[in-house]
């Protein structure tokens, strides 16, 4: 610890209260800010606090922090830090909590279904405390540095979006610019389709030697997420031949098939095998006169996505049926032209991924730079 610095518990530097409201007390047309544990705040008709405060999410987005000064109210699982001691610069404390709380206290969260933190965890949080003038100097340096870093991140994020849009626009153009000799057809004529089996969850296993179960939750935008994957006893694999997946099978989530990040669709590789298809998930397998990659790009096209969004049913969990997937009509070139089109798309895809990797690395480096600056700041090495 740098000479002249001390360490204090956060409970010694401010009062920590909890909100008094249920989450459903919010009113979108209310007058005062209402802070819950969600990323976005709401509004409410009256208030319980009129002060300068740092708000900490006690559940939901555990450890997230916000700053507010004025009249507001808070959800009962939101912690309100207020009445700060004269020895602490509130902005200094906010930056410290914003940078470290999720990597410290939030990692000690309790509960499984709805993780949360207790007030005692916050009260015991260790705050490195330099003299007030040094706190102010650190705040000024960090604010200036973070403005520059945030601007660089915005530029990198925009370039990343641009790279993706170039590829998506090209892909959409391929299927919009149909040749005169392209044939009118539908997925029902061109693919075989299977939907998954209702494997009973009480028989799921987590043994790494057992068979992967491919559920809608595992399907992302062009890839798979296998964290907390469910599995099935490998001795029963042969009993489910109809639901066995093969390399290059295209799979599509049937519940909430489209989310903000895009269509939940991916192509099975060897690394996903052996695996079995679970209910509410569709497997698409091309017939001989439809190229597998052409089908994969067709499914990712704007035309198919717009079609699904228009026909999906259900309010809470929008879903689609196998019959609806079969019903997608499109125009198809001859097999040789399909393969030529795929070759061009693949080439652009490779270049796009290189560009995306470059800008993602820039974003990762900027995050690491920010962490490094924070660490130096709160060790007294800035």
N, C-alpha and C positions, 0 to 999 in steps of 0.2 A: 504494500500500500504506500502511495506517495506521501512524503512528509507533509503534515498539516491536514491530511485527510482522516476521516473516521468512518466507521461502519455503524449504521443504526438500523433497527428493525422498522419496517414501514409503519407499524402500529404506533411507533413513537413520534412519527412525523405528521400524522394526520388522523382524523377520525374516520372510521370505516363503518358505514351503515348499509343496510339492505333496503331495496325498494319495498313498497307496501302493496303493489297492485298485482292482480292476475293479468296474464297476457291478453285476455279477451276484453280488458277494460279500455283498450285503445279505441279511438274514434278518428278515422281519416280526415274528418272535417274539424277536429278539435283545435283549440287555440294554442296549447302548450306542447312542447316536445315530450314524447314518451319513449324512454329507452328500455328496450328489451334485450335479450341475448342474441337477437338476430343481427345480421350485418347492417340492415337499414333500420333507422328509428321510425316510430309512428308518431301519432299525436293523441292528445287527451283533452278533456274538457276542463280539468282543474289541475292543481299542482301541489306537491308536498315539499319541494325543495326550491330555494331561491338563493343560489350560491355559485361559486366557482367550484367545479368538480371534475374529477377523472372517474369515468365509469368503466367497470370491469365486468365482462360477461362471466357469470358463475356457472352457466351450463350452455348448451347449444354450441356457439362458437367460443368455446372455453378459453379464457385468457385474452380475448380481444379487448382493446381499450379505446375509449373515446374521450374527448375533452369537450366540456360545455360550461358556459357561464350565463346564468339567468334563471328563469323559472322553468321547472320541468318536473316530471315524475318518472318513476322507474319500476320495472317489473321486480317481483320479490326475489328473483335469483340474480339480479343485477346488483353489484356492489358499488356503492357511492363513496368515493374518497373525497373528503372535504375538510374545511377548517385546518388548513395546512400550517405547520409551525413556521416561524419566521426564518428558520435556518434552511428552508428548502425552497428552491425555485420551482414553481409548479411545472413549467415547460421542461425543465431538466428531468423531473420525475416522470412526466408523461413520455418523453423520449426513451428513458430507461425502461419503463414498463412495456412500451410498444415494441422495443427491440428484444426484450429478454423474457417477458412473462410466459409466452407460449412455450419457450424452451426450458422453463424451470418449473414454476408452480403448476402450469397446465399439464405437464407430463406426470404429475402426481395425482391427477384427477381420480375421483372415486366413481363407482357404479359402472355398469356395462350398458344397459339399455339407454340410459340418459346420464352420461358422465357429468360430474360437477366438481367444484372445488368448495372448500369450507373457508369461512372468514379467517380462521386461525392461520391458514396457509398464507393469506395475504399479509396478516399482521406480522408474521415471522419473516417475510421476505427481506433479504439483506440489501440495504441501499448504501452504496459507496458515496460518501458525502464530503466533497471538498468545500472550502469556504465559499460564501455566496458570490463574490466577484469571479472566482474560478468557474462556478456553475454557469454564470452568465456568459463568460468567455467561451465555454464549451458549447453552450446552446447556440451562440452566434456562429461558431465554426460549423457545427453539425447542420444547422438550418441551411447555411450556404452550400455545404457539400451535398445535402440531400436534394436540394433544388436541382443541382447539376446532374446528379445521378438519376433523379426522376425524369428529367428531360431526355437524358440518354436512353432510359428505358422506354419512354414513349416513342422515340424514334425507332428503336429496335423492334418494338411490338408492332408499329405501323409497317415496317419493312417485312416483318414476318407475315402479317396479314396480306400485304401486297403479293408476296410470293405465293401464298395459298390461293389468292384470288386469280392470279394469272393462270394457274393450273386448272382451277374450277371453271373459269370462263372458257378455256380451250376445250375442256371436257364437255361442257354444256353445248358448245358450238358444234362439236362432232355430231351430236344426236339431233341438233336443230337443223343442220345443213344436210338434209337427206338427199341421196342421189336419186336420179330418175328411175333407175332400175332396182331400187330397194323394194323389198317385198313387205306387204302388210302382214303382220302376224301378231301373236300374243304369247305371253309367258306360258300359258296353258299348252300351247303347241310345241314350245321349244325347250321346256325343262321338265324334270321330274321333281316333285316337291314332297317333303315329308315334314310333319310336325312332331314334336317330342312326346315322350312318355311321362306320365305322372308318377315319377319315382317318389316313394314315400320318404319324407324328410327324417322320420325317426330311424331309418336304416342308413342314412348318410354316414360316411366315415371320413376321417382326416388322415388315414394311412397313405403315405406317399407312394406306396406300391399299388394302391387300388386305382380304379378307372376314374378319370376326370368326368364330371358331369357338367355339360355345357348348358348354362342357364342364360336367360336374357341379361342378368346382371353382369355376366362375364364379357358381354359383347360391347366393345367400344367403337370408335370411328376408325375402322380399318385395322384394329388390333384387338387383343384380348387382355382382360385384367383377371389374373388368377389369384389375387390376394384372398385368403380365406376360402379357397376353392373347396367345393364339396366333391366327394368321391363315392364310388359304389364298389362293393365287394368284387374283386377281379375274378373270383371263381364263378360268378354269374354272368360274365361278359357275353358268352356265346348264346345266352338265353334272349338277348336283346339285339339280334342281328339287324332288324329293321331300323334300329336307332343308332347303329354304329356309323361314325363319321369317317370320311375318307379325305385324303390330301386334296386340296383345291375345292372342296365343298364350300359353298357360300352360305353363311348363316345370317339370319336376320331376327332381331328381337320383335316379337309380336305384341307385347305389352309396352306401351310408350316407345314405339319404334323410332320416333324422332324427338330429340332433345335440342337444347340451345346449341350444343357443341356439334350437332349434325346427326346424320342417320346412323343408328346402331347396327352396323353391318360389317362383317369381316370375312376373310377367306382363311380356311383351315390349312395350317402347315403341318409338317411332320412333328414339330415340337408340341402340338396340341393333341397328338395321338398316342395311345388309343383314348377315345372319348365317346360319350353317349349323349344324345340329344334329349333335353328335358322339355316338358310341356311349355307352351306359349313361346316356343322358339321354332323357327322354320329353317329347313335345309333345302337349298336350291342346287340342283345338279344339272348341268347342261346336257342336251342331246347332241348327237354327232354333227349336225349342221349349224351349231351355235358354238363359237369359240368360247372357252371358259373365261378368259380375260375380258373378252368383249362383253360377256354377260356381267362380269364383276363391275366393269366401268358403267355399263348401262344401269345397274342397280344404284350406283352412286350418282347418277346424273340428276340434274334438276327436275327433269320430266318425271322420273320415278318418285322422287321425294315429294314433289307437288301433288302427284297422284295419291300417295299415301296420306298426306296431311288432309286432303279433301275427303277421303273415304273413311278414315279412322273413326271409330265410335267410342262412346264412353266419355264421361266428364272427368272423374277422379283419375282414372288410369286409361287414357286413350289406347285402343287396341285395334288390331287388324286380324283378318281371317285368311286361311289358306286360299279360299275361293277368291277373295279380293286380290291377293297377290297374283293368282292365275289370270285375273281379269285385265292386267296391265297390257295395253296394246302399244305396239311400236313398229317401226319399219326396220327391216334387216337387210344388209348387203350380202352378197355372196360370201362364202367362207374365206376365200382368198383375200377379198377386200377387208373383211373383218380383221384378219391377221395383220394386214398392212396398217390398218388404223391402230390396232393394239401396239404395234411396234413404235409408232410415232408417240402415242400416249405414254408408253413405258419410258421412252427416251426423255420426254419432258418431265415425267415423274421423278426420274433419277436426279435431274438437275434441280428440280424444285426441292427435293429432300436435302440435297447438299446445301442449298440456300437456307432452308429452314433450320438445319443443324447449326449453320454458322450463326444465325441470329439468336437461336436458343442459347448457344454457348455465350454469346454476348450478354444476354439477360442473366444467365447463371453467374457470369463473372461480375456483373454489376451488383447482384445480390450478395456475393461473397465480399465485394469491396465495401458495401454498406456495413456488413457484419464486422469486418475488420476494423473499420473506422470506429464503430460503436465500442468494440472491445478495447481499443486504444484509449478512447475517451474515458471510459469508466474504470480503467486501470491507472489513469493519470499519465498516460503516455502520448497524449495528442499533441 
